Amino acid sequence: MWIMFDHVKRVVGQTTMAYHVYDLIYCKILTITICDMQSMDTKAKQLMWTKLNETMLKHTFPKPNFKGFMANNAQTNWSMIKIVYGSKDPSIKMVDKECTCLFH
């Protein structure tokens, strides 16, 4: 499954990070996590991905092998994906797993 993530402004002075997947059974986009944050820096994003993985593992869903990732061009988004799910080196591209959102 592909996972899409982005930031939106819902709360004054904060940013909201949300992750969505497309479920093939329900044929719908499902939000799997959402969090209001004070910043969009690398540390905050890494914490979000880490907590998502911990929660999935706690509910007997091991670290997923996402088919790919979709996000805007923000470098911290892609750096975190490569650190958490890739080679751990943000400079190494994840071949065939990166898709940039054309609406940004």
DSSP file (Angstrom, degrees, kcal/mol; ACC not computed):
  #  RESIDUE AA STRUCTURE BP1 BP2  ACC     N-H-->O    O-->H-N    N-H-->O    O-->H-N    TCO  KAPPA ALPHA  PHI   PSI    X-CA   Y-CA   Z-CA
    1    1 A M              0   0    0      0, 0.0    66,-2.0     0, 0.0    67,-0.8   0.000 360.0 360.0 360.0 146.8    0.0    0.0    0.0
    2    2 A W  E     -a   68   0A   0     65,-0.2    20,-0.7    64,-0.2     2,-0.4  -0.620 360.0-150.4 -85.8 150.2    1.1    3.6   -0.6
    3    3 A I  E     -aB  69  21A   0     65,-2.0    67,-2.5    -2,-0.2     2,-0.4  -0.990   7.4-163.6-123.8 134.0    1.1    6.1    2.2
    4    4 A M  E     +aB  70  20A   0     16,-2.9    16,-3.0    -2,-0.4     2,-0.3  -0.918  10.9 178.0-114.4 141.4    0.5    9.8    1.7
    5    5 A F  E     + B   0  19A   0     65,-2.1    67,-0.4    -2,-0.4     2,-0.3  -0.995   7.2 151.9-144.1 150.3    1.4   12.4    4.2
    6    6 A D  E     - B   0  18A   0     12,-1.6    12,-2.2    -2,-0.3     2,-0.4  -0.974  36.1-109.0-164.5 169.9    1.3   16.2    4.4
    7    7 A H  E     + B   0  17A   0     -2,-0.3     2,-0.3    10,-0.2    10,-0.2  -0.892  30.2 177.2-111.5 141.7    0.9   19.2    6.7
    8    8 A V  E     - B   0  16A   0      8,-2.3     8,-3.3    -2,-0.4     2,-0.8  -0.930  33.3-114.1-135.3 162.5   -2.1   21.4    7.0
    9    9 A K        +     0   0    0     -2,-0.3     6,-0.1     6,-0.2     3,-0.1  -0.867  54.0 138.3-101.2 105.0   -2.9   24.4    9.3
   10   10 A R        +     0   0    0     -2,-0.8     2,-0.4     1,-0.3    -1,-0.2   0.671  65.4  47.5-110.8 -32.7   -5.8   23.5   11.6
   11   11 A V  S >  S-     0   0    0     -3,-0.2     3,-2.1     3,-0.2    -1,-0.3  -0.938  92.3-107.7-117.9 132.4   -4.6   25.0   14.9
   12   12 A V  T 3  S+     0   0    0     -2,-0.4     3,-0.1     1,-0.3    -2,-0.0  -0.349 105.0  10.7 -58.9 129.0   -3.3   28.6   15.2
   13   13 A G  T 3  S+     0   0    0      1,-0.3     2,-0.3    -2,-0.1    -1,-0.3   0.485 120.5  76.8  81.7   3.1    0.4   28.5   15.8
   14   14 A Q    <   -     0   0    0     -3,-2.1     2,-0.4    26,-0.0    -1,-0.3  -0.854  68.4-132.5-135.1 171.4    0.8   24.8   15.0
   15   15 A T  E     - C   0  37A   0     22,-3.0    22,-4.0    -2,-0.3     2,-0.5  -0.955  16.1-137.0-124.8 148.5    0.9   22.5   12.0
   16   16 A T  E     -BC   8  36A   0     -8,-3.3    -8,-2.3    -2,-0.4     2,-0.5  -0.916  12.5-160.1-108.7 125.9   -1.1   19.3   11.6
   17   17 A M  E     -BC   7  35A   0     18,-3.1    18,-2.3    -2,-0.5     2,-0.4  -0.906  14.7-179.3-104.9 130.1    0.7   16.2   10.2
   18   18 A A  E     -BC   6  34A   0    -12,-2.2   -12,-1.6    -2,-0.5     2,-0.4  -0.983  15.5-156.8-133.4 142.4   -1.6   13.5    8.8
   19   19 A Y  E     -BC   5  33A   0     14,-2.5    13,-2.2    -2,-0.4    14,-1.3  -0.956  15.2-175.8-118.2 136.5   -0.9   10.2    7.1
   20   20 A H  E     -BC   4  31A   0    -16,-3.0   -16,-2.9    -2,-0.4     2,-0.3  -0.956   7.4-168.7-132.1 148.5   -3.4    8.5    4.8
   21   21 A V  E     -BC   3  30A   0      9,-2.6     9,-3.4    -2,-0.3     2,-0.6  -0.936  25.5-121.0-130.4 157.5   -3.5    5.1    3.0
   22   22 A Y  E     - C   0  29A   0    -20,-0.7     2,-0.6    -2,-0.3     7,-0.2  -0.896  26.0-147.4 -98.7 120.2   -5.7    3.8    0.3
   23   23 A D  E  >> - C   0  28A   0      5,-2.9     4,-1.6    -2,-0.6     5,-1.0  -0.781   6.1-159.4 -92.0 121.5   -7.5    0.7    1.5
   24   24 A L  T  45S+     0   0    0     -2,-0.6    -1,-0.1     2,-0.2    -2,-0.0   0.741  90.4  52.7 -72.2 -23.5   -8.2   -1.8   -1.3
   25   25 A I  T  45S+     0   0    0      1,-0.1    -1,-0.2     3,-0.1    -2,-0.0   0.935 121.3  29.1 -76.6 -47.9  -11.0   -3.6    0.6
   26   26 A Y  T  45S-     0   0    0      2,-0.2    -2,-0.2     0, 0.0    -1,-0.1   0.600  97.4-136.9 -86.8 -12.2  -13.0   -0.4    1.3
   27   27 A C  T  <5 +     0   0    0     -4,-1.6     2,-0.3     1,-0.2    -3,-0.2   0.905  66.4 110.4  53.6  45.3  -11.8    1.4   -1.8
   28   28 A K  E   <S-C   23   0A   0     -5,-1.0    -5,-2.9    -7,-0.0     2,-0.5  -0.964  76.3-106.1-143.1 158.1  -11.4    4.5    0.2
   29   29 A I  E     -C   22   0A   0     -2,-0.3     2,-0.4    -7,-0.2    -7,-0.2  -0.775  39.5-163.0 -84.3 127.7   -8.6    6.7    1.5
   30   30 A L  E     -C   21   0A   0     -9,-3.4    -9,-2.6    -2,-0.5     2,-0.6  -0.938  17.0-133.5-116.2 133.8   -8.3    6.2    5.3
   31   31 A T  E     -C   20   0A   0     -2,-0.4   -11,-0.3   -11,-0.2     3,-0.1  -0.754  22.8-179.9 -82.6 123.4   -6.5    8.5    7.7
   32   32 A I  E     +     0   0A   0    -13,-2.2     2,-0.3    -2,-0.6   -12,-0.2   0.683  64.8   4.8-100.8 -20.7   -4.2    6.3    9.9
   33   33 A T  E     -C   19   0A   0    -14,-1.3   -14,-2.5     2,-0.0    -1,-0.3  -0.972  55.6-178.6-160.1 150.0   -2.7    9.0   12.1
   34   34 A I  E     +C   18   0A   0     -2,-0.3     2,-0.3   -16,-0.2   -16,-0.2  -0.985   8.8 174.3-149.6 139.5   -3.0   12.7   12.7
   35   35 A C  E     -C   17   0A   0    -18,-2.3   -18,-3.1    -2,-0.3     2,-0.5  -0.984  27.3-134.3-152.1 134.3   -1.1   15.0   15.1
   36   36 A D  E     -C   16   0A   0     -2,-0.3     2,-0.3   -20,-0.2   -20,-0.3  -0.790  34.0-174.8 -87.7 129.4   -0.9   18.7   15.8
   37   37 A M  E     -C   15   0A   0    -22,-4.0   -22,-3.0    -2,-0.5     3,-0.1  -0.866  35.1-137.2-126.1 156.3    2.7   19.8   16.1
   38   38 A Q  S    S+     0   0    0     -2,-0.3     2,-0.3   -24,-0.2    -1,-0.1   0.691  90.3  15.0 -83.1 -20.4    4.5   23.0   17.1
   39   39 A S        -     0   0    0    -24,-0.1    -1,-0.1     2,-0.1   -24,-0.1  -0.955  58.5-137.5-147.9 166.3    7.1   22.6   14.3
   40   40 A M        +     0   0    0     -2,-0.3    36,-0.1    -3,-0.1   -26,-0.0  -0.032  58.6 135.0-111.8  28.4    7.7   20.7   11.1
   41   41 A D  S  > S-     0   0    0      1,-0.1     4,-2.1     4,-0.0     5,-0.2  -0.182  71.4-100.1 -77.1 172.4   11.4   20.0   11.8
   42   42 A T  H  > S+     0   0    0      1,-0.2     4,-2.6     2,-0.2     5,-0.2   0.870 119.8  54.9 -60.1 -41.2   13.2   16.7   11.3
   43   43 A K  H  > S+     0   0    0      1,-0.2     4,-2.0     2,-0.2    -1,-0.2   0.911 109.2  47.2 -61.9 -43.4   13.0   15.8   15.0
   44   44 A A  H  > S+     0   0    0      2,-0.2     4,-2.0     1,-0.2    -1,-0.2   0.911 113.7  47.6 -65.3 -42.9    9.2   16.2   15.1
   45   45 A K  H  X S+     0   0    0     -4,-2.1     4,-2.3     1,-0.2    -2,-0.2   0.890 110.0  52.1 -66.7 -39.1    8.7   14.2   12.0
   46   46 A Q  H  X S+     0   0    0     -4,-2.6     4,-2.5     1,-0.2    -1,-0.2   0.903 108.6  51.4 -64.2 -39.7   11.0   11.4   13.1
   47   47 A L  H  X S+     0   0    0     -4,-2.0     4,-2.6    -5,-0.2     5,-0.2   0.904 108.8  51.7 -61.6 -41.8    9.0   11.2   16.4
   48   48 A M  H  X S+     0   0    0     -4,-2.0     4,-2.1     2,-0.2    -2,-0.2   0.935 112.4  44.1 -62.0 -47.6    5.7   10.9   14.5
   49   49 A W  H  X S+     0   0    0     -4,-2.3     4,-2.3     2,-0.2    -2,-0.2   0.900 113.8  51.6 -63.8 -41.1    7.0    8.1   12.3
   50   50 A T  H  X S+     0   0    0     -4,-2.5     4,-2.4     1,-0.2    -2,-0.2   0.925 111.2  46.6 -62.5 -45.8    8.6    6.3   15.3
   51   51 A K  H  X S+     0   0    0     -4,-2.6     4,-2.4     2,-0.2    -1,-0.2   0.869 110.3  53.7 -66.0 -37.0    5.3    6.5   17.3
   52   52 A L  H  X S+     0   0    0     -4,-2.1     4,-2.3    -5,-0.2    -2,-0.2   0.943 111.2  45.7 -61.4 -47.1    3.3    5.3   14.3
   53   53 A N  H  X S+     0   0    0     -4,-2.3     4,-2.4     1,-0.2    -2,-0.2   0.898 112.5  50.8 -63.3 -41.3    5.6    2.2   14.0
   54   54 A E  H  X S+     0   0    0     -4,-2.4     4,-2.3     2,-0.2    -1,-0.2   0.901 111.1  48.8 -62.6 -41.5    5.4    1.6   17.7
   55   55 A T  H  X S+     0   0    0     -4,-2.4     4,-1.4     2,-0.2    -2,-0.2   0.912 111.6  48.5 -66.5 -42.8    1.6    1.7   17.7
   56   56 A M  H  <>S+     0   0    0     -4,-2.3     5,-3.2     1,-0.2     3,-0.2   0.913 112.6  48.7 -63.6 -41.9    1.4   -0.7   14.7
   57   57 A L  H ><5S+     0   0    0     -4,-2.4     3,-1.5     1,-0.2    -2,-0.2   0.896 107.1  55.7 -64.1 -40.4    3.8   -3.1   16.4
   58   58 A K  H 3<5S+     0   0    0     -4,-2.3    -1,-0.2     1,-0.3    -2,-0.2   0.817 107.9  49.8 -60.7 -31.4    1.8   -2.9   19.6
   59   59 A H  T 3<5S-     0   0    0     -4,-1.4    -1,-0.3    -3,-0.2    -2,-0.2  -0.097 126.9 -99.5-102.0  34.1   -1.3   -3.9   17.7
   60   60 A T  T < 5S+     0   0    0     -3,-1.5    -3,-0.2     1,-0.2    -2,-0.1   0.755  88.5 123.1  55.6  32.7    0.4   -6.9   16.0
   61   61 A F      < -     0   0    0     -5,-3.2    -2,-0.2    -6,-0.2    -1,-0.2  -0.886  54.0-148.1-118.5  97.4    1.1   -5.1   12.8
   62   62 A P        -     0   0    0      0, 0.0    -8,-0.0     0, 0.0    -4,-0.0  -0.016  45.3 -56.1 -63.0 169.9    4.9   -5.2   12.3
   63   63 A K  S    S-     0   0    0      1,-0.1   -10,-0.0     2,-0.0    -9,-0.0  -0.226  72.4-124.5 -47.6 117.1    6.8   -2.4   10.5
   64   64 A P        -     0   0    0      0, 0.0     2,-0.8     0, 0.0    -1,-0.1  -0.234   5.1-135.8 -72.9 156.2    5.1   -2.2    7.2
   65   65 A N        -     0   0    0      3,-0.0    -2,-0.0     0, 0.0    20,-0.0  -0.759  30.5-157.9-106.2  81.4    6.6   -2.6    3.8
   66   66 A F        -     0   0    0     -2,-0.8   -64,-0.2     1,-0.1     3,-0.1  -0.328  17.2-137.2 -62.7 140.0    4.9    0.4    2.1
   67   67 A K  S    S-     0   0    0    -66,-2.0     2,-0.3     1,-0.2   -65,-0.2   0.848  77.1 -32.0 -64.9 -33.9    4.8    0.1   -1.6
   68   68 A G  E     -a    2   0A   0    -67,-0.8   -65,-2.0     2,-0.0     2,-0.4  -0.984  56.3-114.8-173.9 175.2    5.6    3.8   -1.8
   69   69 A F  E     -ad   3  98A   0     28,-3.1    30,-2.0    -2,-0.3     2,-0.4  -0.974  16.8-163.2-129.4 138.1    5.4    7.2   -0.3
   70   70 A M  E     +ad   4  99A   0    -67,-2.5   -65,-2.1    -2,-0.4     2,-0.3  -0.987  28.6 133.2-125.0 129.1    3.7   10.4   -1.6
   71   71 A A  E     - d   0 100A   0     28,-1.8    30,-2.8    -2,-0.4   -65,-0.1  -0.945  53.1 -85.9-157.7 174.3    4.4   13.8   -0.2
   72   72 A N        -     0   0    0    -67,-0.4     6,-0.1    -2,-0.3    30,-0.1  -0.109  57.2 -87.7 -77.4-172.0    5.1   17.4   -1.3
   73   73 A N  S    S+     0   0    0     28,-0.2     2,-0.2     4,-0.1    -1,-0.1   0.365  76.7 135.4 -84.2   6.6    8.7   18.5   -2.1
   74   74 A A    >>  -     0   0    0      1,-0.2     4,-1.4     2,-0.1     3,-0.8  -0.376  52.2-143.0 -60.1 123.2    9.6   19.4    1.5
   75   75 A Q  H 3> S+     0   0    0      1,-0.3     4,-2.6     2,-0.2     5,-0.2   0.836  96.5  59.2 -60.7 -35.5   13.1   18.0    2.1
   76   76 A T  H 3> S+     0   0    0      1,-0.2     4,-2.0     2,-0.2    -1,-0.3   0.852 101.8  56.4 -65.5 -30.9   12.4   17.1    5.7
   77   77 A N  H <> S+     0   0    0     -3,-0.8     4,-1.8     1,-0.2    -1,-0.2   0.963 112.9  39.3 -59.8 -51.5    9.5   14.8    4.6
   78   78 A W  H  X S+     0   0    0     -4,-1.4     4,-2.2     1,-0.2    -2,-0.2   0.854 111.8  57.1 -71.4 -34.2   11.8   12.8    2.3
   79   79 A S  H  X S+     0   0    0     -4,-2.6     4,-2.0     1,-0.2    -1,-0.2   0.929 108.0  47.9 -60.8 -44.2   14.7   12.8    4.7
   80   80 A M  H  X S+     0   0    0     -4,-2.0     4,-3.0     2,-0.2     5,-0.3   0.902 109.7  52.0 -65.4 -41.1   12.6   11.2    7.4
   81   81 A I  H  X>S+     0   0    0     -4,-1.8     4,-2.9     1,-0.2     5,-0.8   0.930 111.8  46.7 -59.8 -44.9   11.2    8.5    5.0
   82   82 A K  H  X5S+     0   0    0     -4,-2.2     6,-2.3     3,-0.2     4,-0.6   0.841 115.4  46.2 -67.9 -33.0   14.7    7.6    3.9
   83   83 A I  H  <5S+     0   0    0     -4,-2.0    -2,-0.2     5,-0.2    -1,-0.2   0.922 122.2  34.2 -73.6 -44.8   15.9    7.5    7.5
   84   84 A V  H  <5S+     0   0    0     -4,-3.0    -2,-0.2    -5,-0.2    -3,-0.2   0.899 138.1  14.6 -80.6 -41.5   13.0    5.5    8.9
   85   85 A Y  H  <5S+     0   0    0     -4,-2.9    -3,-0.2    -5,-0.3    -2,-0.1   0.510 121.3  50.3-114.9  -7.7   12.2    3.2    5.9
   86   86 A G  S  <<S-     0   0    0     -5,-0.8    -4,-0.1    -4,-0.6    -3,-0.1   0.131 112.4 -49.2-108.2-138.9   15.2    3.4    3.6
   87   87 A S  S    S-     0   0    0      2,-0.3    -4,-0.2     5,-0.3    -5,-0.1   0.449  71.0-113.5 -82.2  -1.6   18.9    3.1    3.8
   88   88 A K  S    S+     0   0    0     -6,-2.3    -5,-0.2     1,-0.2    -6,-0.1   0.343  93.0 102.4  79.3  -3.6   19.1    5.5    6.9
   89   89 A D    >   -     0   0    0     -7,-0.3     3,-1.9     1,-0.1    -2,-0.3  -0.942  62.8-155.9-112.1 111.8   21.0    7.9    4.6
   90   90 A P  T 3  S+     0   0    0      0, 0.0    -1,-0.1     0, 0.0    -8,-0.1   0.672  90.4  63.9 -62.3 -16.0   18.7   10.8    3.3
   91   91 A S  T 3  S+     0   0    0      2,-0.1     2,-0.6    -9,-0.1   -12,-0.0   0.623  85.0  85.6 -83.3 -11.1   20.9   11.4    0.3
   92   92 A I  S <  S-     0   0    0     -3,-1.9    -5,-0.3     3,-0.0    -4,-0.1  -0.818  79.5-132.1 -96.4 119.6   20.2    7.9   -1.2
   93   93 A K        -     0   0    0     -2,-0.6     2,-1.1     1,-0.1    -2,-0.1  -0.367   9.8-128.4 -69.8 143.7   17.0    7.8   -3.2
   94   94 A M    >>  -     0   0    0     -2,-0.1     3,-2.0    -8,-0.0     4,-0.6  -0.803  34.6-132.7 -91.2  96.0   14.4    5.1   -2.6
   95   95 A V  T 34 S-     0   0    0     -2,-1.1    -3,-0.0     1,-0.3     0, 0.0  -0.238  79.5  -3.6 -59.3 130.6   14.0    3.9   -6.2
   96   96 A D  T 34 S+     0   0    0      2,-0.1    -1,-0.3     1,-0.1     3,-0.0   0.590 117.7  84.8  64.0  14.9   10.4    3.4   -7.3
   97   97 A K  T <4  +     0   0    0     -3,-2.0   -28,-3.1   -29,-0.1     2,-0.5   0.411  69.2  83.0-120.9  -1.5    9.0    4.3   -3.8
   98   98 A E  E  <  +d   69   0A   0     -4,-0.6     2,-0.4   -30,-0.2   -28,-0.2  -0.904  46.8 171.1-111.2 130.6    9.0    8.1   -4.0
   99   99 A C  E     -d   70   0A   0    -30,-2.0   -28,-1.8    -2,-0.5     2,-0.4  -0.978  21.8-144.3-137.4 123.0    6.1   10.1   -5.6
  100  100 A T  E     -d   71   0A   0     -2,-0.4     2,-0.3   -30,-0.2   -28,-0.2  -0.702  25.9-113.7 -88.4 136.0    5.8   13.9   -5.3
  101  101 A C    >   -     0   0    0    -30,-2.8     3,-1.1    -2,-0.4   -28,-0.2  -0.527  18.8-151.8 -68.4 124.6    2.4   15.3   -5.0
  102  102 A L  T 3  S+     0   0    0     -2,-0.3    -1,-0.2     1,-0.2   -30,-0.0   0.569  87.0  72.0 -75.9  -8.7    1.6   17.3   -8.2
  103  103 A F  T 3         0   0    0      1,-0.2    -1,-0.2     0, 0.0   -31,-0.1   0.468 360.0 360.0 -87.9  -0.6   -0.7   19.7   -6.3
  104  104 A H    <         0   0    0     -3,-1.1    -1,-0.2     0, 0.0    -2,-0.1   0.396 360.0 360.0-105.1 360.0    2.1   21.5   -4.4
